[in-house]
Amino acid sequence: MDFKKTTGIIVYLHSLRHLRALNEFGQIQFVSKKLRYVVLYVDEDKKDQIIAKLNSEKFVKEVIESHFGELLKDVTGKKVFVDQDFDDTDE
C-alpha cells in the first residue's frame, strides 16, 4: 500500500457553523469548540494551494501550519540524575 504524506494545518474560525465546508479541504482530525479551531490533515503536495484557498474564505480567521513533522523522532531513553544530592535535612 502506498501512503500519501500528510501534514497538519490549524484553522481558526470565526464560527463553527462552517465546519462542514472544511471537509472539502482535507480530513478533520480535531475540533475545539471553546477556542474555535480545527486541525486538518491535508496532502503535503497540495498544502500551499489549500492554505491559499482557506485564507480567502470569509469564515476563516487564521491558518497556521503544524510543525509536528519538524520534531525529532529519535528517543534515546531516560537519563538518570545520580549526581544530584536530594537531602531534606537542614544542616
PyMOL Python script that loads the backbone (N, CA, C, O; Angstrom):
from pymol import cmd

cmd.read_pdbstr("""\
ATOM      1  N   MET A   1       0.832  -1.184   0.000  1.00  0.00           N
ATOM      2  CA  MET A   1       0.000   0.000   0.000  1.00  0.00           C
ATOM      3  C   MET A   1       0.876   1.246   0.000  1.00  0.00           C
ATOM      4  O   MET A   1       1.866   1.326   0.726  1.00  0.00           O
ATOM      5  N   ASP A   2       0.505   2.189  -0.803  1.00  0.00           N
ATOM      6  CA  ASP A   2       1.216   3.459  -0.843  1.00  0.00           C
ATOM      7  C   ASP A   2       0.442   4.483  -0.022  1.00  0.00           C
ATOM      8  O   ASP A   2      -0.741   4.728  -0.258  1.00  0.00           O
ATOM      9  N   PHE A   3       1.129   5.068   0.936  1.00  0.00           N
ATOM     10  CA  PHE A   3       0.519   6.094   1.768  1.00  0.00           C
ATOM     11  C   PHE A   3       1.004   7.451   1.312  1.00  0.00           C
ATOM     12  O   PHE A   3       2.192   7.647   1.056  1.00  0.00           O
ATOM     13  N   LYS A   4       0.075   8.387   1.212  1.00  0.00           N
ATOM     14  CA  LYS A   4       0.438   9.748   0.856  1.00  0.00           C
ATOM     15  C   LYS A   4       0.945  10.459   2.103  1.00  0.00           C
ATOM     16  O   LYS A   4       0.443  10.236   3.205  1.00  0.00           O
ATOM     17  N   LYS A   5       1.943  11.316   1.920  1.00  0.00           N
ATOM     18  CA  LYS A   5       2.429  12.098   3.041  1.00  0.00           C
ATOM     19  C   LYS A   5       1.433  13.206   3.331  1.00  0.00           C
ATOM     20  O   LYS A   5       0.993  13.917   2.427  1.00  0.00           O
ATOM     21  N   THR A   6       1.086  13.343   4.597  1.00  0.00           N
ATOM     22  CA  THR A   6       0.143  14.370   5.004  1.00  0.00           C
ATOM     23  C   THR A   6       0.810  15.301   5.998  1.00  0.00           C
ATOM     24  O   THR A   6       1.804  14.956   6.637  1.00  0.00           O
ATOM     25  N   THR A   7       0.246  16.471   6.110  1.00  0.00           N
ATOM     26  CA  THR A   7       0.718  17.446   7.075  1.00  0.00           C
ATOM     27  C   THR A   7      -0.489  18.092   7.737  1.00  0.00           C
ATOM     28  O   THR A   7      -1.585  18.105   7.177  1.00  0.00           O
ATOM     29  N   GLY A   8      -0.279  18.623   8.925  1.00  0.00           N
ATOM     30  CA  GLY A   8      -1.371  19.216   9.680  1.00  0.00           C
ATOM     31  C   GLY A   8      -1.464  20.714   9.462  1.00  0.00           C
ATOM     32  O   GLY A   8      -0.455  21.401   9.306  1.00  0.00           O
ATOM     33  N   ILE A   9      -2.685  21.202   9.455  1.00  0.00           N
ATOM     34  CA  ILE A   9      -2.961  22.630   9.341  1.00  0.00           C
ATOM     35  C   ILE A   9      -3.962  22.980  10.435  1.00  0.00           C
ATOM     36  O   ILE A   9      -4.978  22.303  10.592  1.00  0.00           O
ATOM     37  N   ILE A  10      -3.676  24.037  11.189  1.00  0.00           N
ATOM     38  CA  ILE A  10      -4.596  24.509  12.212  1.00  0.00           C
ATOM     39  C   ILE A  10      -5.353  25.694  11.636  1.00  0.00           C
ATOM     40  O   ILE A  10      -4.748  26.672  11.195  1.00  0.00           O
ATOM     41  N   VAL A  11      -6.683  25.605  11.641  1.00  0.00           N
ATOM     42  CA  VAL A  11      -7.530  26.638  11.051  1.00  0.00           C
ATOM     43  C   VAL A  11      -8.395  27.239  12.156  1.00  0.00           C
ATOM     44  O   VAL A  11      -9.218  26.548  12.757  1.00  0.00           O
ATOM     45  N   TYR A  12      -8.203  28.526  12.417  1.00  0.00           N
ATOM     46  CA  TYR A  12      -9.036  29.249  13.378  1.00  0.00           C
ATOM     47  C   TYR A  12     -10.229  29.837  12.635  1.00  0.00           C
ATOM     48  O   TYR A  12     -10.081  30.434  11.569  1.00  0.00           O
ATOM     49  N   LEU A  13     -11.421  29.657  13.219  1.00  0.00           N
ATOM     50  CA  LEU A  13     -12.665  30.061  12.567  1.00  0.00           C
ATOM     51  C   LEU A  13     -13.361  31.169  13.351  1.00  0.00           C
ATOM     52  O   LEU A  13     -13.180  31.295  14.563  1.00  0.00           O
ATOM     53  N   HIS A  14     -14.156  31.969  12.647  1.00  0.00           N
ATOM     54  CA  HIS A  14     -15.000  32.954  13.323  1.00  0.00           C
ATOM     55  C   HIS A  14     -16.186  32.257  13.978  1.00  0.00           C
ATOM     56  O   HIS A  14     -16.624  32.653  15.058  1.00  0.00           O
ATOM     57  N   SER A  15     -16.703  31.222  13.328  1.00  0.00           N
ATOM     58  CA  SER A  15     -17.851  30.489  13.838  1.00  0.00           C
ATOM     59  C   SER A  15     -17.729  29.032  13.395  1.00  0.00           C
ATOM     60  O   SER A  15     -17.185  28.743  12.328  1.00  0.00           O
ATOM     61  N   LEU A  16     -18.234  28.126  14.216  1.00  0.00           N
ATOM     62  CA  LEU A  16     -18.181  26.703  13.880  1.00  0.00           C
ATOM     63  C   LEU A  16     -19.312  26.269  12.940  1.00  0.00           C
ATOM     64  O   LEU A  16     -19.422  25.088  12.610  1.00  0.00           O
ATOM     65  N   ARG A  17     -20.138  27.204  12.515  1.00  0.00           N
ATOM     66  CA  ARG A  17     -21.210  26.868  11.570  1.00  0.00           C
ATOM     67  C   ARG A  17     -20.668  26.336  10.255  1.00  0.00           C
ATOM     68  O   ARG A  17     -21.319  25.527   9.594  1.00  0.00           O
ATOM     69  N   HIS A  18     -19.498  26.777   9.878  1.00  0.00           N
ATOM     70  CA  HIS A  18     -18.921  26.422   8.580  1.00  0.00           C
ATOM     71  C   HIS A  18     -17.996  25.212   8.662  1.00  0.00           C
ATOM     72  O   HIS A  18     -17.124  25.021   7.814  1.00  0.00           O
ATOM     73  N   LEU A  19     -18.195  24.416   9.672  1.00  0.00           N
ATOM     74  CA  LEU A  19     -17.320  23.262   9.897  1.00  0.00           C
ATOM     75  C   LEU A  19     -17.409  22.240   8.770  1.00  0.00           C
ATOM     76  O   LEU A  19     -16.395  21.654   8.389  1.00  0.00           O
ATOM     77  N   ARG A  20     -18.587  22.022   8.239  1.00  0.00           N
ATOM     78  CA  ARG A  20     -18.764  21.039   7.167  1.00  0.00           C
ATOM     79  C   ARG A  20     -18.089  21.471   5.871  1.00  0.00           C
ATOM     80  O   ARG A  20     -17.728  20.632   5.046  1.00  0.00           O
ATOM     81  N   ALA A  21     -17.920  22.770   5.693  1.00  0.00           N
ATOM     82  CA  ALA A  21     -17.270  23.260   4.475  1.00  0.00           C
ATOM     83  C   ALA A  21     -15.788  22.906   4.455  1.00  0.00           C
ATOM     84  O   ALA A  21     -15.176  22.887   3.387  1.00  0.00           O
ATOM     85  N   LEU A  22     -15.203  22.627   5.612  1.00  0.00           N
ATOM     86  CA  LEU A  22     -13.784  22.280   5.669  1.00  0.00           C
ATOM     87  C   LEU A  22     -13.506  20.847   5.224  1.00  0.00           C
ATOM     88  O   LEU A  22     -12.350  20.488   5.002  1.00  0.00           O
ATOM     89  N   ASN A  23     -14.542  20.024   5.091  1.00  0.00           N
ATOM     90  CA  ASN A  23     -14.350  18.643   4.644  1.00  0.00           C
ATOM     91  C   ASN A  23     -13.781  18.562   3.232  1.00  0.00           C
ATOM     92  O   ASN A  23     -13.099  17.592   2.900  1.00  0.00           O
ATOM     93  N   GLU A  24     -14.045  19.549   2.410  1.00  0.00           N
ATOM     94  CA  GLU A  24     -13.540  19.519   1.035  1.00  0.00           C
ATOM     95  C   GLU A  24     -12.037  19.817   0.967  1.00  0.00           C
ATOM     96  O   GLU A  24     -11.396  19.510  -0.038  1.00  0.00           O
ATOM     97  N   PHE A  25     -11.474  20.405   2.014  1.00  0.00           N
ATOM     98  CA  PHE A  25     -10.063  20.760   2.009  1.00  0.00           C
ATOM     99  C   PHE A  25      -9.176  19.636   2.530  1.00  0.00           C
ATOM    100  O   PHE A  25      -8.025  19.519   2.109  1.00  0.00           O
ATOM    101  N   GLY A  26      -9.684  18.814   3.431  1.00  0.00           N
ATOM    102  CA  GLY A  26      -8.885  17.728   3.989  1.00  0.00           C
ATOM    103  C   GLY A  26      -9.673  16.972   5.038  1.00  0.00           C
ATOM    104  O   GLY A  26     -10.880  17.158   5.189  1.00  0.00           O
ATOM    105  N   GLN A  27      -8.974  16.122   5.753  1.00  0.00           N
ATOM    106  CA  GLN A  27      -9.600  15.297   6.776  1.00  0.00           C
ATOM    107  C   GLN A  27      -9.565  16.032   8.114  1.00  0.00           C
ATOM    108  O   GLN A  27      -8.498  16.423   8.588  1.00  0.00           O
ATOM    109  N   ILE A  28     -10.733  16.217   8.716  1.00  0.00           N
ATOM    110  CA  ILE A  28     -10.813  16.886  10.010  1.00  0.00           C
ATOM    111  C   ILE A  28     -10.388  15.896  11.084  1.00  0.00           C
ATOM    112  O   ILE A  28     -10.958  14.812  11.208  1.00  0.00           O
ATOM    113  N   GLN A  29      -9.378  16.281  11.858  1.00  0.00           N
ATOM    114  CA  GLN A  29      -8.855  15.411  12.899  1.00  0.00           C
ATOM    115  C   GLN A  29      -9.365  15.815  14.283  1.00  0.00           C
ATOM    116  O   GLN A  29      -9.682  14.951  15.100  1.00  0.00           O
ATOM    117  N   PHE A  30      -9.445  17.110  14.551  1.00  0.00           N
ATOM    118  CA  PHE A  30      -9.841  17.579  15.877  1.00  0.00           C
ATOM    119  C   PHE A  30     -10.570  18.910  15.750  1.00  0.00           C
ATOM    120  O   PHE A  30     -10.232  19.741  14.907  1.00  0.00           O
ATOM    121  N   VAL A  31     -11.583  19.101  16.607  1.00  0.00           N
ATOM    122  CA  VAL A  31     -12.337  20.357  16.644  1.00  0.00           C
ATOM    123  C   VAL A  31     -12.390  20.840  18.080  1.00  0.00           C
ATOM    124  O   VAL A  31     -12.799  20.099  18.974  1.00  0.00           O
ATOM    125  N   SER A  32     -11.978  22.081  18.307  1.00  0.00           N
ATOM    126  CA  SER A  32     -12.098  22.708  19.614  1.00  0.00           C
ATOM    127  C   SER A  32     -13.259  23.695  19.559  1.00  0.00           C
ATOM    128  O   SER A  32     -13.194  24.710  18.865  1.00  0.00           O
ATOM    129  N   LYS A  33     -14.315  23.386  20.293  1.00  0.00           N
ATOM    130  CA  LYS A  33     -15.485  24.259  20.286  1.00  0.00           C
ATOM    131  C   LYS A  33     -15.226  25.527  21.086  1.00  0.00           C
ATOM    132  O   LYS A  33     -15.713  26.601  20.731  1.00  0.00           O
ATOM    133  N   LYS A  34     -14.466  25.406  22.157  1.00  0.00           N
ATOM    134  CA  LYS A  34     -14.221  26.562  23.013  1.00  0.00           C
ATOM    135  C   LYS A  34     -13.312  27.584  22.337  1.00  0.00           C
ATOM    136  O   LYS A  34     -13.607  28.779  22.347  1.00  0.00           O
ATOM    137  N   LEU A  35     -12.207  27.121  21.748  1.00  0.00           N
ATOM    138  CA  LEU A  35     -11.245  28.025  21.115  1.00  0.00           C
ATOM    139  C   LEU A  35     -11.516  28.230  19.632  1.00  0.00           C
ATOM    140  O   LEU A  35     -10.846  29.040  18.991  1.00  0.00           O
ATOM    141  N   ARG A  36     -12.490  27.507  19.075  1.00  0.00           N
ATOM    142  CA  ARG A  36     -12.929  27.630  17.675  1.00  0.00           C
ATOM    143  C   ARG A  36     -11.794  27.437  16.680  1.00  0.00           C
ATOM    144  O   ARG A  36     -11.516  28.299  15.846  1.00  0.00           O
ATOM    145  N   TYR A  37     -11.145  26.276  16.791  1.00  0.00           N
ATOM    146  CA  TYR A  37     -10.153  25.917  15.781  1.00  0.00           C
ATOM    147  C   TYR A  37     -10.324  24.461  15.384  1.00  0.00           C
ATOM    148  O   TYR A  37     -10.918  23.660  16.105  1.00  0.00           O
ATOM    149  N   VAL A  38      -9.780  24.142  14.205  1.00  0.00           N
ATOM    150  CA  VAL A  38      -9.892  22.811  13.620  1.00  0.00           C
ATOM    151  C   VAL A  38      -8.503  22.376  13.182  1.00  0.00           C
ATOM    152  O   VAL A  38      -7.746  23.168  12.621  1.00  0.00           O
ATOM    153  N   VAL A  39      -8.169  21.115  13.439  1.00  0.00           N
ATOM    154  CA  VAL A  39      -6.921  20.543  12.933  1.00  0.00           C
ATOM    155  C   VAL A  39      -7.279  19.703  11.716  1.00  0.00           C
ATOM    156  O   VAL A  39      -8.040  18.740  11.811  1.00  0.00           O
ATOM    157  N   LEU A  40      -6.722  20.081  10.576  1.00  0.00           N
ATOM    158  CA  LEU A  40      -6.953  19.385   9.311  1.00  0.00           C
ATOM    159  C   LEU A  40      -5.690  18.658   8.893  1.00  0.00           C
ATOM    160  O   LEU A  40      -4.585  19.166   9.084  1.00  0.00           O
ATOM    161  N   TYR A  41      -5.845  17.481   8.328  1.00  0.00           N
ATOM    162  CA  TYR A  41      -4.730  16.796   7.686  1.00  0.00           C
ATOM    163  C   TYR A  41      -4.944  16.853   6.186  1.00  0.00           C
ATOM    164  O   TYR A  41      -5.985  16.428   5.684  1.00  0.00           O
ATOM    165  N   VAL A  42      -3.953  17.379   5.468  1.00  0.00           N
ATOM    166  CA  VAL A  42      -4.046  17.541   4.020  1.00  0.00           C
ATOM    167  C   VAL A  42      -2.824  16.903   3.371  1.00  0.00           C
ATOM    168  O   VAL A  42      -1.819  16.649   4.035  1.00  0.00           O
ATOM    169  N   ASP A  43      -2.919  16.646   2.065  1.00  0.00           N
ATOM    170  CA  ASP A  43      -1.780  16.116   1.326  1.00  0.00           C
ATOM    171  C   ASP A  43      -0.656  17.146   1.322  1.00  0.00           C
ATOM    172  O   ASP A  43      -0.886  18.343   1.149  1.00  0.00           O
ATOM    173  N   GLU A  44       0.555  16.656   1.515  1.00  0.00           N
ATOM    174  CA  GLU A  44       1.708  17.559   1.584  1.00  0.00           C
ATOM    175  C   GLU A  44       1.954  18.267   0.254  1.00  0.00           C
ATOM    176  O   GLU A  44       2.459  19.389   0.235  1.00  0.00           O
ATOM    177  N   ASP A  45       1.599  17.619  -0.862  1.00  0.00           N
ATOM    178  CA  ASP A  45       1.802  18.217  -2.182  1.00  0.00           C
ATOM    179  C   ASP A  45       0.887  19.425  -2.408  1.00  0.00           C
ATOM    180  O   ASP A  45       1.280  20.390  -3.064  1.00  0.00           O
ATOM    181  N   LYS A  46      -0.325  19.370  -1.866  1.00  0.00           N
ATOM    182  CA  LYS A  46      -1.322  20.413  -2.104  1.00  0.00           C
ATOM    183  C   LYS A  46      -1.424  21.406  -0.949  1.00  0.00           C
ATOM    184  O   LYS A  46      -2.346  22.221  -0.923  1.00  0.00           O
ATOM    185  N   LYS A  47      -0.506  21.352  -0.008  1.00  0.00           N
ATOM    186  CA  LYS A  47      -0.594  22.154   1.210  1.00  0.00           C
ATOM    187  C   LYS A  47      -0.656  23.651   0.926  1.00  0.00           C
ATOM    188  O   LYS A  47      -1.501  24.348   1.488  1.00  0.00           O
ATOM    189  N   ASP A  48       0.221  24.154   0.068  1.00  0.00           N
ATOM    190  CA  ASP A  48       0.268  25.593  -0.202  1.00  0.00           C
ATOM    191  C   ASP A  48      -0.992  26.081  -0.903  1.00  0.00           C
ATOM    192  O   ASP A  48      -1.476  27.178  -0.624  1.00  0.00           O
ATOM    193  N   GLN A  49      -1.524  25.270  -1.812  1.00  0.00           N
ATOM    194  CA  GLN A  49      -2.757  25.646  -2.505  1.00  0.00           C
ATOM    195  C   GLN A  49      -3.940  25.687  -1.540  1.00  0.00           C
ATOM    196  O   GLN A  49      -4.782  26.582  -1.619  1.00  0.00           O
ATOM    197  N   ILE A  50      -4.000  24.722  -0.636  1.00  0.00           N
ATOM    198  CA  ILE A  50      -5.110  24.649   0.312  1.00  0.00           C
ATOM    199  C   ILE A  50      -5.042  25.809   1.306  1.00  0.00           C
ATOM    200  O   ILE A  50      -6.074  26.372   1.672  1.00  0.00           O
ATOM    201  N   ILE A  51      -3.834  26.169   1.744  1.00  0.00           N
ATOM    202  CA  ILE A  51      -3.683  27.302   2.664  1.00  0.00           C
ATOM    203  C   ILE A  51      -4.130  28.592   1.990  1.00  0.00           C
ATOM    204  O   ILE A  51      -4.776  29.429   2.619  1.00  0.00           O
ATOM    205  N   ALA A  52      -3.792  28.757   0.722  1.00  0.00           N
ATOM    206  CA  ALA A  52      -4.218  29.955  -0.007  1.00  0.00           C
ATOM    207  C   ALA A  52      -5.738  30.003  -0.148  1.00  0.00           C
ATOM    208  O   ALA A  52      -6.339  31.069  -0.008  1.00  0.00           O
ATOM    209  N   LYS A  53      -6.368  28.850  -0.426  1.00  0.00           N
ATOM    210  CA  LYS A  53      -7.825  28.802  -0.539  1.00  0.00           C
ATOM    211  C   LYS A  53      -8.492  29.088   0.800  1.00  0.00           C
ATOM    212  O   LYS A  53      -9.491  29.804   0.862  1.00  0.00           O
ATOM    213  N   LEU A  54      -7.936  28.524   1.876  1.00  0.00           N
ATOM    214  CA  LEU A  54      -8.523  28.736   3.192  1.00  0.00           C
ATOM    215  C   LEU A  54      -8.414  30.194   3.627  1.00  0.00           C
ATOM    216  O   LEU A  54      -9.341  30.728   4.237  1.00  0.00           O
ATOM    217  N   ASN A  55      -7.303  30.836   3.324  1.00  0.00           N
ATOM    218  CA  ASN A  55      -7.131  32.239   3.694  1.00  0.00           C
ATOM    219  C   ASN A  55      -8.102  33.151   2.942  1.00  0.00           C
ATOM    220  O   ASN A  55      -8.423  34.238   3.422  1.00  0.00           O
ATOM    221  N   SER A  56      -8.568  32.721   1.776  1.00  0.00           N
ATOM    222  CA  SER A  56      -9.500  33.539   1.008  1.00  0.00           C
ATOM    223  C   SER A  56     -10.953  33.388   1.489  1.00  0.00           C
ATOM    224  O   SER A  56     -11.812  34.188   1.119  1.00  0.00           O
ATOM    225  N   GLU A  57     -11.224  32.373   2.303  1.00  0.00           N
ATOM    226  CA  GLU A  57     -12.589  32.165   2.805  1.00  0.00           C
ATOM    227  C   GLU A  57     -12.916  33.194   3.889  1.00  0.00           C
ATOM    228  O   GLU A  57     -12.051  33.564   4.683  1.00  0.00           O
ATOM    229  N   LYS A  58     -14.154  33.648   3.917  1.00  0.00           N
ATOM    230  CA  LYS A  58     -14.569  34.682   4.864  1.00  0.00           C
ATOM    231  C   LYS A  58     -14.714  34.158   6.287  1.00  0.00           C
ATOM    232  O   LYS A  58     -14.547  34.918   7.242  1.00  0.00           O
ATOM    233  N   PHE A  59     -15.024  32.871   6.445  1.00  0.00           N
ATOM    234  CA  PHE A  59     -15.244  32.334   7.781  1.00  0.00           C
ATOM    235  C   PHE A  59     -13.957  31.920   8.482  1.00  0.00           C
ATOM    236  O   PHE A  59     -13.996  31.507   9.641  1.00  0.00           O
ATOM    237  N   VAL A  60     -12.809  32.022   7.797  1.00  0.00           N
ATOM    238  CA  VAL A  60     -11.515  31.642   8.374  1.00  0.00           C
ATOM    239  C   VAL A  60     -10.843  32.877   8.958  1.00  0.00           C
ATOM    240  O   VAL A  60     -10.707  33.901   8.289  1.00  0.00           O
ATOM    241  N   LYS A  61     -10.425  32.766  10.215  1.00  0.00           N
ATOM    242  CA  LYS A  61      -9.747  33.862  10.888  1.00  0.00           C
ATOM    243  C   LYS A  61      -8.240  33.801  10.647  1.00  0.00           C
ATOM    244  O   LYS A  61      -7.620  34.817  10.333  1.00  0.00           O
ATOM    245  N   GLU A  62      -7.641  32.597  10.795  1.00  0.00           N
ATOM    246  CA  GLU A  62      -6.194  32.444  10.655  1.00  0.00           C
ATOM    247  C   GLU A  62      -5.872  30.987  10.306  1.00  0.00           C
ATOM    248  O   GLU A  62      -6.579  30.070  10.722  1.00  0.00           O
ATOM    249  N   VAL A  63      -4.805  30.789   9.545  1.00  0.00           N
ATOM    250  CA  VAL A  63      -4.347  29.451   9.173  1.00  0.00           C
ATOM    251  C   VAL A  63      -2.883  29.328   9.577  1.00  0.00           C
ATOM    252  O   VAL A  63      -2.061  30.178   9.234  1.00  0.00           O
ATOM    253  N   ILE A  64      -2.566  28.259  10.310  1.00  0.00           N
ATOM    254  CA  ILE A  64      -1.197  28.025  10.781  1.00  0.00           C
ATOM    255  C   ILE A  64      -0.782  26.617  10.372  1.00  0.00           C
ATOM    256  O   ILE A  64      -1.554  25.668  10.510  1.00  0.00           O
ATOM    257  N   GLU A  65       0.444  26.490   9.866  1.00  0.00           N
ATOM    258  CA  GLU A  65       0.971  25.168   9.543  1.00  0.00           C
ATOM    259  C   GLU A  65       1.456  24.490  10.818  1.00  0.00           C
ATOM    260  O   GLU A  65       2.008  25.140  11.706  1.00  0.00           O
ATOM    261  N   SER A  66       1.250  23.197  10.900  1.00  0.00           N
ATOM    262  CA  SER A  66       1.721  22.428  12.038  1.00  0.00           C
ATOM    263  C   SER A  66       3.204  22.115  11.855  1.00  0.00           C
ATOM    264  O   SER A  66       3.648  21.807  10.749  1.00  0.00           O
ATOM    265  N   HIS A  67       3.964  22.197  12.943  1.00  0.00           N
ATOM    266  CA  HIS A  67       5.395  21.911  12.903  1.00  0.00           C
ATOM    267  C   HIS A  67       5.707  20.537  13.495  1.00  0.00           C
ATOM    268  O   HIS A  67       6.836  20.278  13.914  1.00  0.00           O
ATOM    269  N   PHE A  68       4.726  19.678  13.528  1.00  0.00           N
ATOM    270  CA  PHE A  68       4.916  18.354  14.117  1.00  0.00           C
ATOM    271  C   PHE A  68       5.930  17.528  13.327  1.00  0.00           C
ATOM    272  O   PHE A  68       6.672  16.747  13.921  1.00  0.00           O
ATOM    273  N   GLY A  69       5.978  17.679  12.026  1.00  0.00           N
ATOM    274  CA  GLY A  69       6.914  16.919  11.202  1.00  0.00           C
ATOM    275  C   GLY A  69       8.362  17.339  11.391  1.00  0.00           C
ATOM    276  O   GLY A  69       9.271  16.595  11.024  1.00  0.00           O
ATOM    277  N   GLU A  70       8.592  18.519  11.957  1.00  0.00           N
ATOM    278  CA  GLU A  70       9.939  19.015  12.163  1.00  0.00           C
ATOM    279  C   GLU A  70      10.545  18.553  13.481  1.00  0.00           C
ATOM    280  O   GLU A  70      11.736  18.758  13.713  1.00  0.00           O
ATOM    281  N   LEU A  71       9.749  17.934  14.347  1.00  0.00           N
ATOM    282  CA  LEU A  71      10.252  17.496  15.643  1.00  0.00           C
ATOM    283  C   LEU A  71      11.155  16.285  15.496  1.00  0.00           C
ATOM    284  O   LEU A  71      11.031  15.514  14.545  1.00  0.00           O
ATOM    285  N   LEU A  72      12.069  16.124  16.451  1.00  0.00           N
ATOM    286  CA  LEU A  72      12.939  14.954  16.458  1.00  0.00           C
ATOM    287  C   LEU A  72      12.117  13.730  16.840  1.00  0.00           C
ATOM    288  O   LEU A  72      11.310  13.771  17.769  1.00  0.00           O
ATOM    289  N   LYS A  73      12.333  12.664  16.123  1.00  0.00           N
ATOM    290  CA  LYS A  73      11.577  11.446  16.383  1.00  0.00           C
ATOM    291  C   LYS A  73      12.407  10.385  17.102  1.00  0.00           C
ATOM    292  O   LYS A  73      11.880   9.335  17.471  1.00  0.00           O
ATOM    293  N   ASP A  74      13.703  10.647  17.305  1.00  0.00           N
ATOM    294  CA  ASP A  74      14.571   9.671  17.966  1.00  0.00           C
ATOM    295  C   ASP A  74      14.501   9.864  19.474  1.00  0.00           C
ATOM    296  O   ASP A  74      14.760  10.952  19.989  1.00  0.00           O
ATOM    297  N   VAL A  75      14.148   8.798  20.167  1.00  0.00           N
ATOM    298  CA  VAL A  75      14.109   8.833  21.621  1.00  0.00           C
ATOM    299  C   VAL A  75      15.247   7.955  22.109  1.00  0.00           C
ATOM    300  O   VAL A  75      15.301   6.766  21.791  1.00  0.00           O
ATOM    301  N   THR A  76      16.152   8.534  22.876  1.00  0.00           N
ATOM    302  CA  THR A  76      17.327   7.777  23.308  1.00  0.00           C
ATOM    303  C   THR A  76      17.104   7.055  24.613  1.00  0.00           C
ATOM    304  O   THR A  76      17.832   6.110  24.917  1.00  0.00           O
ATOM    305  N   GLY A  77      16.130   7.461  25.394  1.00  0.00           N
ATOM    306  CA  GLY A  77      15.860   6.798  26.657  1.00  0.00           C
ATOM    307  C   GLY A  77      15.909   7.776  27.811  1.00  0.00           C
ATOM    308  O   GLY A  77      16.062   8.983  27.620  1.00  0.00           O
ATOM    309  N   LYS A  78      15.778   7.240  29.005  1.00  0.00           N
ATOM    310  CA  LYS A  78      15.761   8.073  30.198  1.00  0.00           C
ATOM    311  C   LYS A  78      17.184   8.417  30.624  1.00  0.00           C
ATOM    312  O   LYS A  78      18.109   7.622  30.459  1.00  0.00           O
ATOM    313  N   LYS A  79      17.335   9.604  31.170  1.00  0.00           N
ATOM    314  CA  LYS A  79      18.591   9.993  31.781  1.00  0.00           C
ATOM    315  C   LYS A  79      18.393   9.971  33.283  1.00  0.00           C
ATOM    316  O   LYS A  79      17.446  10.562  33.803  1.00  0.00           O
ATOM    317  N   VAL A  80      19.265   9.306  33.960  1.00  0.00           N
ATOM    318  CA  VAL A  80      19.164   9.202  35.405  1.00  0.00           C
ATOM    319  C   VAL A  80      20.137  10.208  36.003  1.00  0.00           C
ATOM    320  O   VAL A  80      21.323  10.214  35.672  1.00  0.00           O
ATOM    321  N   PHE A  81      19.627  11.053  36.879  1.00  0.00           N
ATOM    322  CA  PHE A  81      20.446  12.068  37.515  1.00  0.00           C
ATOM    323  C   PHE A  81      20.910  11.537  38.871  1.00  0.00           C
ATOM    324  O   PHE A  81      20.237  11.725  39.884  1.00  0.00           O
ATOM    325  N   VAL A  82      22.044  10.886  38.880  1.00  0.00           N
ATOM    326  CA  VAL A  82      22.587  10.301  40.093  1.00  0.00           C
ATOM    327  C   VAL A  82      23.507  11.290  40.796  1.00  0.00           C
ATOM    328  O   VAL A  82      23.749  11.160  41.996  1.00  0.00           O
ATOM    329  N   ASP A  83      24.017  12.262  40.080  1.00  0.00           N
ATOM    330  CA  ASP A  83      24.999  13.182  40.630  1.00  0.00           C
ATOM    331  C   ASP A  83      24.394  14.138  41.649  1.00  0.00           C
ATOM    332  O   ASP A  83      25.117  14.663  42.496  1.00  0.00           O
ATOM    333  N   GLN A  84      23.109  14.372  41.592  1.00  0.00           N
ATOM    334  CA  GLN A  84      22.494  15.333  42.495  1.00  0.00           C
ATOM    335  C   GLN A  84      22.184  14.691  43.831  1.00  0.00           C
ATOM    336  O   GLN A  84      21.823  13.516  43.901  1.00  0.00           O
ATOM    337  N   ASP A  85      22.329  15.475  44.896  1.00  0.00           N
ATOM    338  CA  ASP A  85      22.048  15.003  46.244  1.00  0.00           C
ATOM    339  C   ASP A  85      20.716  15.588  46.687  1.00  0.00           C
ATOM    340  O   ASP A  85      20.555  16.809  46.711  1.00  0.00           O
ATOM    341  N   PHE A  86      19.762  14.736  47.037  1.00  0.00           N
ATOM    342  CA  PHE A  86      18.431  15.175  47.387  1.00  0.00           C
ATOM    343  C   PHE A  86      18.162  14.961  48.885  1.00  0.00           C
ATOM    344  O   PHE A  86      17.279  14.186  49.252  1.00  0.00           O
ATOM    345  N   ASP A  87      18.912  15.637  49.732  1.00  0.00           N
ATOM    346  CA  ASP A  87      18.684  15.538  51.178  1.00  0.00           C
ATOM    347  C   ASP A  87      17.705  16.618  51.602  1.00  0.00           C
ATOM    348  O   ASP A  87      17.757  17.746  51.111  1.00  0.00           O
ATOM    349  N   ASP A  88      16.796  16.259  52.531  1.00  0.00           N
ATOM    350  CA  ASP A  88      15.821  17.193  53.053  1.00  0.00           C
ATOM    351  C   ASP A  88      16.242  17.782  54.394  1.00  0.00           C
ATOM    352  O   ASP A  88      15.516  18.597  54.963  1.00  0.00           O
ATOM    353  N   THR A  89      17.386  17.387  54.901  1.00  0.00           N
ATOM    354  CA  THR A  89      17.815  17.863  56.209  1.00  0.00           C
ATOM    355  C   THR A  89      18.437  19.233  56.090  1.00  0.00           C
ATOM    356  O   THR A  89      19.050  19.555  55.072  1.00  0.00           O
ATOM    357  N   ASP A  90      18.285  20.044  57.123  1.00  0.00           N
ATOM    358  CA  ASP A  90      18.845  21.395  57.153  1.00  0.00           C
ATOM    359  C   ASP A  90      20.107  21.408  57.980  1.00  0.00           C
ATOM    360  O   ASP A  90      20.043  21.769  59.155  1.00  0.00           O
ATOM    361  N   GLU A  91      21.203  21.053  57.460  1.00  0.00           N
ATOM    362  CA  GLU A  91      22.479  21.024  58.188  1.00  0.00           C
ATOM    363  C   GLU A  91      23.406  22.090  57.690  1.00  0.00           C
ATOM    364  O   GLU A  91      24.526  22.215  58.186  1.00  0.00           O
TER     365      GLU A  91
END
""", "prot")
cmd.dss("prot")
cmd.show_as("cartoon", "prot")
cmd.util.cbc("prot")
cmd.orient("prot")
